[in-house]
Amino acid sequence: MRIVTSAILLTILAGGCAQAPPHAWQNLPMDPARSIWTVVPDSRFRAVDWSNNRELLAKYAPRLADRSAVELSNSEADELLQTKVDQGHGSATTRPVDTLRPYLVRGISYGGFCLWCRVWTDSTGDSVWVHEGTSNGENALVSMSMQEEAAPVIVFLPHKPVNVYVTCLLAGDDIFHGPPKDPPSQAK
C-alpha cells in the first residue's frame, strides 16, 4: 500500500512540475531594448475575465488564430467591455475618444485568474506589448496545470498594430508587486 501511495504522490508531483510548451501567441520583440515603450493608460485597455466568460472567448479568440490583432465594431467592443473586471485589468468601459478604435489583441494567461495586465506601445504606435500576471494556485497546489491559454485584451489605439508581443508571468514573488512600469526586458 505504501509503495502504491508513494508512486501516486510522485506521479502527481512530477506532473505538476512539468512545464507545458509555450502558447503559440507568446513572443518577444527581436531586440526589445531598441524601442522606447510607453505604458498604455488603464482607461485605454481592458483585460476580460475569460474564465467567467467562456462563451465570449469561444466567439472572439478564433478571430486571432492567424492574426495578432483585429478591429472590433463598437457593438462588439461594448459587449466585451461590459464584462466584470477587477482593478489592475484596465478600466476602459467605453471608447475613450473618437480618434481611437477598439482592437482585440492577443494575450495569454496560465489558465488561472489574471491578477493584473499591463499594455505598452512603442514610440511609433506600430507595436503593442501585452503582459499579464496570472496565478492558478500553483504555489499551494503543485500538481495544478501550468497550461497557457488565450486571454485576449481590448486596446484602444489610433490604428491597427503591426506587431503584437505577448508575455505572461506566473505567480512567484513578482506577481504580487502589481503590473511593472517597464516591459520585462527593460525592468530596472
PEPECOR-V271283 format. One line per field, one symbol per residue. ss: DSSP state (a for helix, b for strand, c for the rest). Layout:
ss = ???
//
This chain:
ss = caaaaaaaaaaaaaaaacccccccccbccccaaaccbbbccaaabbbccaaacaaaaaaaaaaaccccbbbccaaaaaaaacccccccccccccccccccbbbbbccbbcccbbbbbbbbbbccccbbbbbbbbbcccccccccccccbbccbbbbbcccccbbbbbbbbccaaaaaccccccaaacc
//
